[in-house]
């Protein structure tokens, strides 16, 4: 069977929705797909390709999500690899590799300087062996268990509870919620390494469109968080070592109020917060951190990541 390729456009989100359902058995609303795929706030959008079968139907998709990297005091448009999918009838036909290679060519053509991503163990061999990605290590996952009724987890398992939990979350989080204007952007972008995904106004506007994603200020800590199964800490303003225990108590208390049985921090080992948390919490290894480099401009080992940098956050 022969396949052609086609760049995604704003009118193709129904096909994305259908492919997600065919590939993963998950139904996502068109509005949620639009909010994720519309990355025009970063200057680039719809950087991805369909594989089209002989009947003219989408058989597979590979795309990347543009975002801003702050590196060596300069800003660059890079992109995160995400939402690779192939309909069951079209698997094992080499579409993943073909679409990835062609998407990287498209990304380079439109001015994207580098691709990064966090493949799981199943995807890792394909990215490394077939696409020549460079890997620098794995995320460190810190988890804090909380004694509370697991409303958030139940809402993730049982869709009929989702609307109820979303309302509950909004009621609980309202008094802590702040606006983007109230964030000290400089403190939100503290970096002791050369590069990081820039947490500027555009980044926050993009992320805060997500369900149950909020900017909050609690006990003097400014936090970007998301409640989805657990309470994920996406980013925080810079803190001192002496504040870590208070931070941990603060997020535990907040998780209890929000019905989250776990608080999760995901960090690269070179992130400034890692060493602070390591002194008080144990961690486990999580997803791989990898890069597809177009040139030698960037040193992947000098780029740090945190939970909000995931496209799923």
C-alpha positions as CSV (number, residue, x, y, z in Angstrom):
1,X,0.0,0.0,0.0
2,X,1.4,3.4,-1.0
3,X,1.1,6.5,1.3
4,X,1.4,10.2,0.6
5,X,2.1,12.8,3.2
6,X,0.2,16.0,4.0
7,X,0.9,18.9,6.4
8,X,-1.7,19.4,9.1
9,X,-3.9,22.5,9.0
10,X,-6.5,24.1,11.2
11,X,-9.2,22.2,9.4
12,X,-7.7,18.8,10.2
13,X,-8.3,18.6,13.9
14,X,-11.3,16.3,13.4
15,X,-8.9,13.8,11.7
16,X,-6.5,14.2,14.6
17,X,-9.4,13.5,17.0
18,X,-10.3,10.3,15.0
19,X,-6.7,9.1,14.9
20,X,-6.3,9.5,18.6
21,X,-9.4,7.5,19.2
22,X,-8.3,4.8,16.8
23,X,-4.8,4.6,18.0
24,X,-5.2,4.9,21.8
25,X,-8.9,4.4,22.5
26,X,-9.2,7.8,24.0
27,X,-11.8,10.5,23.0
28,X,-10.6,14.1,23.2
29,X,-12.8,17.1,22.6
30,X,-12.0,19.2,19.5
31,X,-11.6,22.2,21.8
32,X,-8.8,20.5,23.8
33,X,-7.1,19.4,20.6
34,X,-7.2,23.0,19.3
35,X,-5.9,24.5,22.5
36,X,-2.9,22.1,22.4
37,X,-2.2,22.2,18.6
38,X,-2.6,26.0,18.2
39,X,0.9,27.1,19.1
40,X,0.8,30.3,17.0
41,X,1.6,32.3,20.2
42,X,5.2,31.0,19.7
43,X,5.2,32.1,16.0
44,X,4.8,28.6,14.5
45,X,1.8,26.3,14.3
46,X,0.7,23.0,12.7
47,X,4.2,21.6,12.3
48,X,3.2,18.0,11.6
49,X,2.3,15.5,8.8
50,X,-0.4,13.0,8.1
51,X,0.3,9.8,6.2
52,X,-2.6,9.4,3.8
53,X,-3.6,6.0,2.5
54,X,-4.9,5.1,-1.0
55,X,-8.4,5.9,0.0
56,X,-7.4,9.4,1.0
57,X,-7.8,8.7,4.7
58,X,-5.3,9.7,7.5
59,X,-3.4,6.5,8.5
60,X,-0.8,8.0,10.8
61,X,0.5,11.3,12.2
62,X,3.7,12.7,13.6
63,X,4.0,16.3,14.8
64,X,6.0,18.7,17.0
65,X,4.9,21.6,19.2
66,X,6.9,24.8,18.8
67,X,8.0,26.6,21.9
68,X,10.7,29.1,23.0
69,X,14.1,28.1,24.3
70,X,16.2,30.6,26.3
71,X,19.8,29.6,25.7
72,X,23.0,31.5,26.4
73,X,20.9,34.7,26.9
74,X,19.1,34.4,23.5
75,X,15.7,33.1,22.5
76,X,15.2,30.4,19.9
77,X,12.2,28.6,18.5
78,X,12.5,24.9,19.1
79,X,9.8,22.2,19.3
80,X,8.8,19.3,21.4
81,X,8.1,15.9,19.7
82,X,4.5,14.8,20.5
83,X,1.4,12.9,19.6
84,X,2.8,10.2,17.4
85,X,0.0,7.9,16.3
86,X,-0.8,5.2,13.8
87,X,-4.2,3.6,13.2
88,X,-4.1,-0.2,13.9
89,X,-4.5,-1.3,10.3
90,X,-1.5,0.7,9.2
91,X,1.1,-0.3,11.8
92,X,4.5,-2.0,11.1
93,X,4.7,-0.2,7.7
94,X,7.5,2.2,8.6
95,X,5.2,5.2,8.9
96,X,6.6,6.4,12.2
97,X,10.2,6.7,10.9
98,X,9.1,8.2,7.5
99,X,6.8,10.8,9.1
100,X,9.3,11.7,11.7
101,X,12.1,12.3,9.2
102,X,9.8,14.4,6.9
103,X,8.5,16.4,9.9
104,X,12.0,17.2,11.0
105,X,12.7,18.5,7.5
106,X,9.5,20.6,7.6
107,X,10.5,21.9,11.1
108,X,14.0,22.9,9.9
109,X,12.5,24.6,6.8
110,X,10.1,26.8,8.9
111,X,13.0,27.9,11.2
112,X,12.8,25.5,14.2
113,X,16.3,25.1,15.5
114,X,16.0,21.8,17.5
115,X,13.6,19.1,18.5
116,X,13.4,17.7,22.0
117,X,11.2,15.0,23.6
118,X,10.7,12.6,26.4
119,X,10.1,9.1,24.9
120,X,9.1,6.3,27.2
121,X,10.9,2.9,27.3
122,X,8.8,1.5,24.4
123,X,9.5,4.5,22.1
124,X,13.2,5.0,23.1
125,X,14.8,2.4,20.8
126,X,13.0,3.9,17.7
127,X,14.1,7.4,18.4
128,X,17.7,6.4,19.2
129,X,18.3,3.8,16.5
130,X,16.1,4.9,13.6
131,X,16.1,8.7,14.1
132,X,19.5,9.3,15.6
133,X,18.4,11.2,18.7
134,X,20.9,12.1,21.3
135,X,19.9,11.2,24.9
136,X,21.2,13.0,28.0
137,X,19.5,11.0,30.8
138,X,16.1,10.6,32.5
139,X,13.7,12.7,34.4
140,X,13.8,12.4,38.2
141,X,10.4,11.9,39.7
142,X,9.8,12.9,43.3
143,X,6.4,11.8,44.8
144,X,4.8,12.8,48.0
145,X,2.0,10.7,49.3
146,X,-1.0,12.5,50.9
147,X,-3.8,11.2,53.1
148,X,-7.0,12.5,51.5
149,X,-10.1,11.3,49.8
150,X,-8.9,10.6,46.2
151,X,-11.3,12.8,44.3
152,X,-8.8,13.7,41.6
153,X,-7.8,10.2,40.9
154,X,-11.4,9.0,40.8
155,X,-12.3,11.8,38.3
156,X,-9.6,10.5,36.0
157,X,-10.9,7.0,36.1
158,X,-14.6,7.7,35.9
159,X,-15.5,10.4,33.3
160,X,-18.9,11.0,34.8
161,X,-17.1,12.5,37.8
162,X,-14.9,14.8,35.8
163,X,-17.3,17.8,35.7
164,X,-18.0,17.5,39.4
165,X,-14.3,17.4,40.2
166,X,-13.5,20.4,37.9
167,X,-16.1,22.5,39.8
168,X,-14.7,21.3,43.1
169,X,-11.2,22.1,42.0
170,X,-12.2,25.6,40.9
171,X,-13.9,26.2,44.3
172,X,-10.9,25.1,46.3
173,X,-8.2,26.8,44.2
174,X,-9.9,30.1,43.6
175,X,-8.6,31.9,46.6
176,X,-5.0,31.0,45.7
177,X,-5.2,31.8,42.0
178,X,-3.2,34.7,40.7
179,X,-2.9,36.3,37.2
180,X,0.1,36.2,34.9
181,X,0.7,39.9,35.6
182,X,1.3,38.9,39.3
183,X,4.2,36.5,38.5
184,X,7.8,37.7,38.7
185,X,8.9,36.4,35.3
186,X,12.5,36.8,36.2
187,X,12.2,34.6,39.3
188,X,10.1,32.1,37.3
189,X,13.0,31.7,34.9
190,X,15.9,31.3,37.2
191,X,18.4,28.9,35.7
192,X,21.8,27.7,36.8
193,X,22.5,26.1,33.5
194,X,22.8,27.5,30.0
195,X,19.3,26.8,28.7
196,X,15.7,26.2,29.6
197,X,12.2,26.4,28.1
198,X,11.3,30.0,28.6
199,X,8.5,30.6,31.1
200,X,7.4,33.9,29.7
201,X,3.9,35.4,29.3
202,X,3.3,33.4,26.1
203,X,4.2,30.2,27.8
204,X,1.9,30.8,30.7
205,X,-1.0,31.9,28.4
206,X,-0.6,28.7,26.4
207,X,-0.4,26.3,29.4
208,X,-3.2,28.0,31.4
209,X,-5.7,27.1,28.7
210,X,-5.6,23.6,30.0
211,X,-8.1,22.0,32.3
212,X,-7.3,22.4,36.0
213,X,-4.0,24.2,35.3
214,X,-3.5,27.2,37.5
215,X,-1.0,29.8,38.7
216,X,-1.3,30.0,42.5
217,X,0.4,31.8,45.4
218,X,0.4,29.9,48.6
219,X,2.5,30.7,51.7
220,X,4.6,33.1,49.6
221,X,5.3,30.4,46.9
222,X,4.3,31.1,43.3
223,X,3.5,27.8,41.6
224,X,2.3,26.6,38.2
225,X,0.3,23.4,38.9
226,X,-2.1,21.0,37.3
227,X,-4.5,18.5,38.9
228,X,-4.9,15.5,36.7
229,X,-5.0,12.1,38.6
230,X,-2.4,13.7,40.9
231,X,-1.2,17.2,41.7
232,X,1.7,18.0,39.3
233,X,4.0,20.8,40.1
234,X,4.9,22.4,36.8
235,X,7.1,25.2,37.9
236,X,7.8,27.5,40.9
237,X,9.5,30.8,41.5
238,X,13.0,30.5,42.8
239,X,13.4,29.7,46.4
240,X,16.2,29.3,49.0
241,X,17.3,26.0,50.5
242,X,15.9,27.1,53.8
243,X,12.4,27.2,52.3
244,X,12.2,23.7,50.9
245,X,10.5,22.1,53.9
246,X,7.9,24.8,54.0
247,X,7.3,24.3,50.3
248,X,6.8,20.6,50.7
249,X,4.4,21.1,53.6
250,X,2.6,23.7,51.5
251,X,2.0,21.5,48.4
252,X,1.0,18.5,50.7
253,X,-1.7,20.7,52.3
254,X,-2.8,22.0,49.0
255,X,-3.1,18.4,47.6
256,X,-5.1,17.4,50.5
257,X,-7.6,20.2,49.9
258,X,-7.8,19.3,46.2
259,X,-8.4,15.6,46.8
260,X,-5.0,14.6,45.3
261,X,-3.3,11.5,46.9
262,X,0.0,12.3,45.4
263,X,2.1,15.4,44.7
264,X,4.6,14.9,41.8
265,X,7.7,16.9,40.8
266,X,9.3,15.9,37.5
267,X,12.8,17.4,36.9
268,X,15.9,16.9,34.9
269,X,18.9,16.3,37.1
270,X,20.5,19.6,36.1
271,X,17.4,21.6,37.2
272,X,18.1,24.1,40.0
273,X,15.3,22.6,42.2
274,X,16.6,19.0,41.9
275,X,19.4,19.2,44.5
276,X,17.0,21.0,47.0
277,X,14.4,18.2,46.7
278,X,17.0,15.4,46.7
279,X,18.1,16.5,50.3
280,X,14.6,15.7,51.6
281,X,12.9,13.2,49.2
282,X,13.8,10.0,47.3
283,X,13.2,9.8,43.6
284,X,12.8,7.3,40.8
285,X,13.9,7.5,37.2
286,X,11.1,8.4,34.7
287,X,11.0,9.2,31.0
288,X,14.1,9.7,28.8
289,X,15.3,13.1,27.8
290,X,16.3,13.3,24.1
291,X,17.1,15.7,21.3
292,X,17.2,15.8,17.5
293,X,19.9,18.4,16.6
294,X,20.0,20.3,13.3
295,X,23.3,21.9,14.1
296,X,25.9,22.3,16.8
297,X,24.4,25.5,18.3
298,X,23.1,23.8,21.4
299,X,24.7,21.5,24.0
300,X,21.9,19.2,25.1
301,X,23.6,18.6,28.5
302,X,23.2,22.3,29.3
303,X,19.4,22.4,28.9
304,X,17.2,21.8,32.0
305,X,13.5,20.7,32.1
306,X,10.7,20.6,34.6
307,X,7.1,19.2,34.6
308,X,5.5,22.1,32.8
309,X,7.7,21.4,29.8
310,X,5.8,18.3,28.9
311,X,3.3,18.8,26.1
312,X,0.8,16.9,28.2
313,X,1.0,19.4,31.1
